[in-house]
């Protein structure tokens, strides 16, 4: 018996910034991915966020245009 598994595609959200960079925690708040800065701190330091495909534990990580952050099945791109 064969079992077929479908992997759900990740939702992608793009957000434009008007500066050289934005901190990871601020970017998650800007996209309403988290409820507050405290919530951002918990999910980032808990290893639930990936930046450019790698787990990131630093909430002060600087994201620049072209970078992406993934949290809770959604990819957030900086444009």
HELIX and SHEET records of a PDB file:
HELIX    1   1 UNK A   24  UNK A   30  1                                   7    
HELIX    2   2 UNK A   37  UNK A   45  1                                   9    
SHEET    1   A 5 UNK A  11  UNK A  15  0                                        
SHEET    2   A 5 UNK A  74  UNK A  78  1                                        
SHEET    3   A 5 UNK A  68  UNK A  71 -1                                        
SHEET    4   A 5 UNK A  49  UNK A  51 -1                                        
SHEET    5   A 5 UNK A  54  UNK A  55 -1                                        
SHEET    1   B 2 UNK A  22  UNK A  23  0                                        
SHEET    2   B 2 UNK A  62  UNK A  63 -1                                        
END                                                                             
